[in-house]
Amino acid sequence: MTTYKIVRYYQDRTKSPRLIKSGLTLAEARAHCANPETTTRTCQSLASQEHQRHGSWFDGYRKEYGHE
């Protein structure tokens, strides 16, 4: 089975992307990334803390290789 991981990407390129979740189905990964809380543009709960530390960010998903 193909699995996917959620990675948080930062506008500040000196900050490395951060793994948020792994082992997800495509539907789960898409649902996570569709949530308004997964980008500084629409996030209400974490946006101010995370934005102050690292600038703008968003969560994206990528296929996990080696888990097929």
N, C-alpha and C positions, 0 to 999 in steps of 0.2 A: 504494500500500500504506500502510495506517495504521501509524505507528510510535509508540513510547512511550518516555518518559524516566523515570529513577529520580531522585527528589529526596529528600534527607535533611531531615527536619523536626525542629526542636528545641523542647523544652518552654520554654526561655527565648525568649520572643517577640522579644527584642531581637536575637537571632541570626537572620539571614536564612536561609531554606532554601538548600541547596547541591545543585547538579547533580552526580550521581554517574556516570550513564551515559545515553546517548541512542541513538536509532536502533534500538531493540529491538522485537521482535515482542511481541504480548500474552503469549504463552506464556513468552518469556524474562523479561519484566517480572514476571510472576506468580511464576516460579521464583525470581527474585532476592529478591522480598519474602517468600517462604515460607522462606527460609534463616534459621536462628536467629541468624546473625551480623549481621542487619540491624535489630536493635533492642537497646537497652541492657538490656532485661528478660532476654534470653537470650544475648546476645553474650559470648563468652569472650575473644576476641583484642583488640578495640579498646575494649571497654566502659569500662575504668577510665580510659584516657587521654582519650577523647572526653567521657565523663561528667564528669570533673573540670573540663574546660575549658568545657563548654556545658550541663551538666545532661542530662537524659534526651533521647533521640532515637529516631527510627525512620525507615526508608526506605519510601516509598510510590511508586506509579507514576502518571503522568499521560499522557494522549494528547498527542502533538506535533502541533500544527496547522501547516498549510502543507507537510506532507510526504506528502500523499495523492496 
